[in-house]
Amino acid sequence: MMVKILIIRPAALGDTLMLLPSLDRIRHSASIVLVGRRPGIDYLNPFVEDCLDFEGAGWHTLFTDEPEPANLPSADFASVFLKDVDGKVKRNLESLLPGARVHVFPGLPRKTEEIHAALHLARCLRAAGCESLNPEECIEKALGRPLLQVDGSTGKRILFHPGSGSRQKNHSPEFWLNLIRTLSNPGFSRGLQPSLLLGPAEEGLRSFFEERLHNGWNGVILCSPRPEDLISLMKEGALYIGQDSGVTHLAAMMGLPTVALFRNSSITMWRPLGPRIRVLRDEMDGSMDTSAVVKEAESLLGSA
């Protein structure tokens, strides 16, 4: 009989995707229900028995004296990744799931640990009861092959994503404008269509890029694609360039040749997981050398 595991991790896209190396390893030996946030859970749905939206009815009552989460599944043990300062969430789940072992872990490793976020989650799940899970081995596997690889890739776009969940992690719009112009040159793009992805946090930049790019530019600007549309766009990607963001993690896990640009965030903790990754860090003054990005992009396209 398969062990029943409840995982609660209400987090942003990139943080949620960090569960994937562990889920890929344990999904065949356990029945897993994941409670998290969209859009992250939409991409992990094939790896679990069920996905539930933490923003749905009742889940926030776990923080109250009268918890009434809707559709609470039975479980042999629960691994919860959130702040539970007074222990109320743990006590509530122990009451709602009699006989289940409930473990509450921090969502991210301490900075002093200097380990990858996905490795932290894997170690926590093993400590909670996933004895078949080898944390180091599953991360090594995630670096060696695309965990979200999909069939039907066409490789006809160069994808640019200039945003993230934090402005401090982003390079300037002017940097991206220069980079997009350089890589849209026919001598580099080789018939690939430049495609600029703007999420909800970057839609305010749409007019900036439209006014400066569309005079003779052969690319397209795509705003806030739905999860299924984003997957379709990724399948059409021959190259992806982006900040340290959830979309960048998605591209890497799908196996796209990916250049990840880091600024004010930890490469050790957030390095994208995938087989064809180049990671660049900003200079001491916060700037990024465009020529270095172009060099890595050329290298990835040349090895395709």
NORVENBEL-V142298 format. One line per field, one symbol per residue. psi: psi as a letter, one per 20 degrees, with the letter a starting at -180 (. if undefined). A space follows every 50 residues. Layout:
# NORVENBEL-V142298
psi=???
This chain:
# NORVENBEL-V142298
psi=pqqpppponorrgghghiighghhhihijqopppobqqighhhihijrgq pqohiapihiihjrimpmpqkoqqqhqpopnrpmgjjggggghhhhmpiq ppppqqhqqqhihlrqhhhggghghghiimhiooghghghghhhqohkpq qkphljqoppojraiphhiqrqhhghggggggiiphhghliqppoopoah ijhiighghghihinipjaqppplqrghhhggghhjpiqpprrnrhhghg gghijqopoppppkrohghjpqorimppppqrrhjirpohhhggghgggg hhj.
